[in-house]
Amino acid sequence: MTFLRTLCGLKADRASIIYDFNMCSDLPPKPDMPPIYPRPDITAGAGFEDLQRHDALRDQAEQVAGYHFTEWVPVLDRLRAEKQDDEALALLMEIIAATERGARFSGREPAPGYTHRAAVILRRRKDYQAEIDLIERWERACPPERRGPGATQGKLAERKRKARELLSRI
C-alpha cells in the first residue's frame, strides 16, 4: 500500500495513487437506519462480555494497517510538512474508511477532520469534483441527526459550496 511505502521512506508514483471514494469501505449506512452494529444494552440482558466483544470489534474496525486511525495523525502531519500530498491522500482515504466503519458501531458521525484534510489536498490539486464527492460521501455516512457538535461540519459545508462555485467556472 502506498502509505506503507511512505512510512518506509519510499516515494509513490502518481499512477499508484487511486482515491476511488467507494473502494475504501463498505457503503455507509442509509440516513434513516440505526447503526448496523448497535452497542448491546445491559438493561435488555446483555452481559459485560457482550459489551467487551462489541468494543473489540469496533476497535478492530477502526484499524488502519494495525493501528487505530488516530495514531496516524503524526504521520499525516509529517506528510503535510513534507508536501507529500499523494501519500497523505492515500493514507487519508484509508483512515476515512476506518472512521466510517467505526461509526457503524457507535452510531455517531465519522470523524470529519480527516475528510477536511483530504478535501484541502483535493482543492490544492484543483480537483473540485473529487472534493465535492468526498464531502458528499461524509454527508451520506453522517446524516444531520447523527452529527455531533463541532466546527468542522460547517467548514465542510463551506468547502463544498466553494468547490461547486469553482467547478462552475471551469
VEXGU-690761 format. One record per residue (C-alpha): x, y, z; residue in one letter. Coordinates in steps of 0.001 Angstrom, whole numbers, always signed. Example, Ala and Ser with C-alpha at 12.3 -4.5 7.8 and 13.67 -1.06 7.14 Angstrom:
% VEXGU-690761
+---------+---------+---------+------+
|      c1 |      c2 |      c3 | resn |
+---------+---------+---------+------+
|  +12300 |   -4500 |   +7800 |    A |
|  +13670 |   -1060 |   +7140 |    S |
+---------+---------+---------+------+
% end
This chain:
% VEXGU-690761
+---------+---------+---------+------+
|      c1 |      c2 |      c3 | resn |
+---------+---------+---------+------+
|      +0 |      +0 |      +0 |    M |
|   +1157 |   +3476 |    -755 |    T |
|   +1088 |   +4805 |   +2788 |    F |
|   +3168 |   +1854 |   +3994 |    L |
|   +5709 |   +2667 |   +1297 |    R |
|   +5712 |   +6216 |   +2630 |    T |
|   +6483 |   +5024 |   +6147 |    L |
|   +9440 |   +3103 |   +4770 |    C |
|  +10708 |   +6257 |   +3071 |    G |
|   +9766 |   +5233 |    -460 |    L |
|   +8170 |   +7677 |   -2871 |    K |
|   +4904 |   +6676 |   -4506 |    A |
|   +4315 |   +7366 |   -8158 |    D |
|   +1155 |   +9237 |   -9116 |    R |
|    -198 |   +6270 |  -11072 |    A |
|    -317 |   +4159 |   -7906 |    S |
|   -2476 |   +6655 |   -6032 |    I |
|   -6115 |   +5782 |   -6500 |    I |
|   -8708 |   +7536 |   -4469 |    Y |
|  -11897 |   +5918 |   -5572 |    D |
|  -14173 |   +7035 |   -2776 |    F |
|  -16343 |   +3931 |   -2900 |    N |
|  -13474 |   +1472 |   -2969 |    M |
|  -12118 |   +2010 |    +538 |    C |
|  -15039 |    +827 |   +2621 |    S |
|  -18476 |    -642 |   +2648 |    D |
|  -21221 |   +1745 |   +1704 |    L |
|  -22169 |   +3977 |   +4615 |    P |
|  -25475 |   +3244 |   +6317 |    P |
|  -28558 |   +4853 |   +4890 |    K |
|  -29527 |   +8033 |   +6762 |    P |
|  -32724 |   +6566 |   +8190 |    D |
|  -31045 |   +3423 |   +9537 |    M |
|  -29721 |   +2909 |  +13067 |    P |
|  -26113 |   +1799 |  +13458 |    P |
|  -25591 |   -1587 |  +11875 |    I |
|  -23837 |   -2943 |  +14944 |    Y |
|  -25522 |   -1232 |  +17915 |    P |
|  -23913 |   -1495 |  +21331 |    R |
|  -25550 |   -4229 |  +23443 |    P |
|  -27962 |   -2959 |  +26073 |    D |
|  -27240 |   -4213 |  +29584 |    I |
|  -30784 |   -3388 |  +30671 |    T |
|  -32042 |   -5762 |  +27965 |    A |
|  -29941 |   -8642 |  +29295 |    G |
|  -26607 |   -8153 |  +27556 |    A |
|  -23643 |   -9092 |  +29666 |    G |
|  -20300 |   -7421 |  +30228 |    F |
|  -18720 |   -9892 |  +27789 |    E |
|  -21139 |   -8711 |  +25086 |    D |
|  -20026 |   -5118 |  +25639 |    L |
|  -16360 |   -6095 |  +25555 |    Q |
|  -16867 |   -8072 |  +22332 |    R |
|  -18695 |   -5152 |  +20716 |    H |
|  -15994 |   -2669 |  +21716 |    D |
|  -13243 |   -5001 |  +20489 |    A |
|  -14980 |   -5328 |  +17109 |    L |
|  -15344 |   -1530 |  +16908 |    R |
|  -11668 |   -1075 |  +17739 |    D |
|  -10743 |   -3608 |  +15066 |    Q |
|  -12954 |   -1845 |  +12506 |    A |
|  -11156 |   +1442 |  +13234 |    E |
|   -7719 |      -7 |  +12456 |    Q |
|   -5544 |   +1085 |   +9554 |    V |
|   -2561 |   -1220 |   +8967 |    A |
|   -2735 |   -2456 |  +12546 |    G |
|   -3025 |    +940 |  +14253 |    Y |
|   -6056 |   +2890 |  +15421 |    H |
|   -6765 |   +5661 |  +12925 |    F |
|   -5949 |   +8367 |  +15490 |    T |
|   -2386 |   +7062 |  +15790 |    E |
|   -1704 |   +8140 |  +12199 |    W |
|   -2017 |  +11874 |  +12950 |    V |
|   +1752 |  +12412 |  +13433 |    P |
|   +2414 |  +10665 |  +10110 |    V |
|    -195 |  +12868 |   +8411 |    L |
|   +1402 |  +15953 |   +9956 |    D |
|   +4828 |  +14894 |   +8684 |    R |
|   +3483 |  +14206 |   +5194 |    L |
|   +1830 |  +17631 |   +5151 |    R |
|   +5042 |  +19327 |   +6278 |    A |
|   +6994 |  +17480 |   +3573 |    E |
|   +4323 |  +18335 |    +952 |    K |
|   +3772 |  +14659 |    +121 |    Q |
|    +159 |  +15034 |    -940 |    D |
|     -77 |  +11747 |   -2864 |    D |
|    +965 |   +9686 |    +125 |    E |
|   -1131 |  +11740 |   +2530 |    A |
|   -4248 |  +11399 |    +386 |    L |
|   -3853 |   +7620 |    +101 |    A |
|   -3481 |   +7335 |   +3879 |    L |
|   -6381 |   +9711 |   +4487 |    L |
|   -8694 |   +7614 |   +2301 |    M |
|   -7838 |   +4532 |   +4376 |    E |
|   -8427 |   +6497 |   +7583 |    I |
|  -11752 |   +7864 |   +6313 |    I |
|  -12874 |   +4302 |   +5577 |    A |
|  -11867 |   +3280 |   +9125 |    A |
|  -13816 |   +6182 |  +10662 |    T |
|  -16868 |   +5154 |   +8644 |    E |
|  -16555 |   +1555 |   +9828 |    R |
|  -16251 |   +2750 |  +13428 |    G |
|  -19283 |   +4983 |  +13025 |    A |
|  -21333 |   +1954 |  +12041 |    R |
|  -20644 |    +569 |  +15511 |    F |
|  -21013 |   +3760 |  +17525 |    S |
|  -23957 |   +5338 |  +15716 |    G |
|  -22099 |   +8658 |  +15690 |    R |
|  -20508 |  +10625 |  +12899 |    E |
|  -17275 |   +9548 |  +11244 |    P |
|  -14539 |  +11941 |  +12380 |    A |
|  -14850 |  +14886 |   +9945 |    P |
|  -11306 |  +16195 |  +10378 |    G |
|   -9815 |  +13553 |   +8096 |    Y |
|  -12325 |  +14341 |   +5371 |    T |
|  -11423 |  +18007 |   +5741 |    H |
|   -7689 |  +17248 |   +5405 |    R |
|   -8312 |  +15218 |   +2235 |    A |
|  -10564 |  +17971 |    +832 |    A |
|   -7761 |  +20503 |   +1314 |    V |
|   -5417 |  +18335 |    -758 |    I |
|   -8027 |  +17912 |   -3489 |    L |
|   -8617 |  +21673 |   -3605 |    R |
|   -4893 |  +22269 |   -3903 |    R |
|   -4933 |  +19933 |   -6916 |    R |
|   -7906 |  +21821 |   -8325 |    K |
|   -9861 |  +18554 |   -8382 |    D |
|  -13108 |  +20219 |   -7384 |    Y |
|  -15398 |  +17352 |   -8389 |    Q |
|  -13424 |  +14885 |   -6271 |    A |
|  -13595 |  +17346 |   -3372 |    E |
|  -17376 |  +17594 |   -3701 |    I |
|  -17695 |  +13798 |   -3978 |    D |
|  -15591 |  +13317 |    -851 |    L |
|  -17639 |  +15768 |   +1219 |    I |
|  -20867 |  +14213 |     -20 |    E |
|  -19525 |  +10815 |    +989 |    R |
|  -19076 |  +12148 |   +4541 |    W |
|  -22605 |  +13625 |   +4453 |    E |
|  -24064 |  +10248 |   +3371 |    R |
|  -22197 |   +8500 |   +6180 |    A |
|  -23361 |  +11121 |   +8648 |    C |
|  -26895 |  +12454 |   +8267 |    P |
|  -27650 |  +15607 |  +10303 |    P |
|  -29350 |  +13756 |  +13173 |    E |
|  -26147 |  +11762 |  +13851 |    R |
|  -23742 |  +14706 |  +13823 |    R |
|  -22113 |  +15877 |  +16999 |    G |
|  -21060 |  +19412 |  +17875 |    P |
|  -18049 |  +20894 |  +16165 |    G |
|  -16824 |  +23499 |  +13729 |    A |
|  -15545 |  +21076 |  +11086 |    T |
|  -19056 |  +20338 |   +9814 |    Q |
|  -19528 |  +23993 |   +8910 |    G |
|  -16110 |  +24070 |   +7277 |    K |
|  -17034 |  +21070 |   +5147 |    L |
|  -20307 |  +22672 |   +4070 |    A |
|  -18472 |  +25867 |   +3118 |    E |
|  -15776 |  +23916 |   +1252 |    R |
|  -18454 |  +22084 |    -730 |    K |
|  -20186 |  +25344 |   -1629 |    R |
|  -16913 |  +26929 |   -2733 |    K |
|  -15836 |  +23824 |   -4685 |    A |
|  -19136 |  +23887 |   -6582 |    R |
|  -18571 |  +27541 |   -7362 |    E |
|  -15018 |  +26875 |   -8581 |    L |
|  -16183 |  +23899 |  -10635 |    L |
|  -18831 |  +26013 |  -12351 |    S |
|  -16108 |  +28422 |  -13542 |    R |
|  -14278 |  +25695 |  -15455 |    I |
+---------+---------+---------+------+
% end
